[in-house]
Amino acid sequence: MSPTTLPAAGPEHGHVTFLGAGPGDPGLLTLRAVEALASADVLVAEHEVLDVVRVHARSGVAVVNTEPGSSADPVPGTGTPQLTVVDGSSATAGVPAVRDAAHLVMEAARGGRRVVRAVSGDPGLDAYAAEEMLACARAGVPFEVVPGVAAAVGVPAYAGVPLRDAQGADVRFVDARTASDRCWTEVGASDGTVVVSATLDSVAAAAGELVAAGRKPDTPMTVTVAGTTTRQRTWTATLGTIAQTLKQAKVLPSPEGGRPVIAVVGERSAAAQRDQLSWFENKPLFGWRVLVPRTKEQAASLSDQLRSYGAVPHEVPTIAVEPPRTPQQMERAVKGLVTGRYEWIAFTSVNAVKAVREKFEEYGLDARAFAGIKVAAVGEQTAKALIAFGVKPDLVPSGEQSAAGLLEDWPPYDPVFDPIDRVFLPRADIATETLVAGLIELGWEVDDVTAYRTVRASPPPAETREAIKGGGFDAVLFTSSSTVRNLVGIAGKPHNVTVIACIGPATAKTAEEHGLRVDVMAPEPSVHKLAEALADFGLKRRAAAVEAGDPVTRPSERRPGARRRRTTT
């Protein structure tokens, strides 16, 4: 446990943690921040960071969104009302109708509750956090501060703009919204690096202030919007040309001119250095919206991998899992598992593990029922689901993660060493016969049991369907022929600018039969190899654009009338 962890909150005053949520990338939360969020009773968060921090809060935590006018919807997945300030004369869920967060924090801390007050960036640089801390001190409410990555430091790092080098130049930080004439004069007279916090529509004026204070108009300048997120975009210019640069990029004028930006001014932000150091925006799939036709549970590790390439995964379930129409076969097999009928049980999917686990729980059984039985898993994800159940599989394919790969490593039946010759195979109603036939050929008897049924999922929201058909997605990953058929059936055919990536020849053939052009094929039937292949495609596409002197764009930006789309982190 962290040495900063405080004892339990007092029964009267509670305890408050002022927490820096960083500049936007959820991965920049500190370990101490995650620890504090997990023990919070109440979460008071700025609207901009609510999604970043709420994922680490425990189930049932009360959430106070400090954005005035937000709706009092339940917190997803908890059934708890979202505590909000509606207006100056009403309140929801017992929170007083006060506009300032200090009163919200005080009210939430009453009754001995632990409160986490999350702010963007770092609390030490937040304009109002100090006032809230003083309010706690005056009220006798114990508090602690968990620093976060400040936007003025984190954003330049993600933009590939170093603030200092071996010469150790001075670094000044300026908030253009509150800077005085004296402040501009001081930084204008300096030859060090200046980091300016501003907005899109005020950054050119800030550049003008620096020039008026003595900085040369040809001083290099970079401006980054939505830093550390997959919406990040950086422009390189000079103090004298930044206004024209933003205008030519069609960024201004814009109704989003109030969006925060971080500008870095000085020789250390020269374009030549940024070209070499821009690691984040140069990721192979940076900003790509990638459609993953799987459930969130199935797509978890795949989506994480896509994010590591800079992509924004969007999961759309194409199948729904339902119990078998006649459960008696499954019930007999589970009873046989307990009474010693089987030598092996083979799991060919995460859903099969879930189906058996649910049946175990129905009978009051747990992982101990697998004692003396050998367990096989078709691949890593299925193995992880088993381990989460408390069962370590005895066999996972050393090569291809498929039924064929499992058969490659499966031992033949030996009457001398195998007291029982029977295998329990719980699986979907539409599974292929490859594994059954292979096991029989190896001398095993197989109880092929329908553990669950797969049916076509409900159509996704209208916005998602429109994005699929209109070219709003940059790529789609098809992991089976059924995902092709089902996605087209429930949402329509992807636009021809969308990159189509398929896990293997059979899936590619189905895609082509539906009129889709297959751009990417996995070198082997693995979802992670498929993601790697898409990243390699994106990398080559980016390199070709750079070599030709063309701007690097996403596939969705090629469609007629395409406009830059705001995406989530």
Secondary structure, 3 states (H helix, E strand, C coil): CCCCCCCCCECCCEEEEEEECECCCHHHCCHHHHHHHHCCCEEEECHHHHHHHHCCCCCCCEEEECCCCCCCCECCCCCCEEEECCECCECCCCCCCCCCHHHHHHHHHHHHCEEEEEECECHHHCCCHHHHHHHHHHHCCCEEEECCCCHHHHHHHHHCCCCCCCCCCCEEEEECCCCCHHHHHHHHHCCCEEEEEEECCCHHHHHHHHHHCCCCCCCEEEEEECCCCCCCEEEEEECCCHHHHHHHCCCCCCCCCCCEEEEEECHHHCHHHHHHHCCCCCCCCCCCEEEECCCHHHHHHHHHHHHHCCCEEEECCCEEEECCCCCHHHHHHHHHHHCCCCCEEEECCHHHHHHHHHHHHHHCCCHHHHCCCEEEECCHHHHHHHHHHCCCCCECCCCCCCHHHHHHHCCCCCCCCCCCCEEEEEEECCCCCHHHHHHHHCCCEEEEEEEEEEEECCCCCHHHHHHHHHCCCCEEEECCHHHHHHHHHHHCCCCCCCEEEECCHHHHHHHHHCCCCCCEECCCCCHHHHHHHHHHHHHHHHHHHHHHCCCCCCHHHHCCCCCCCCCCC
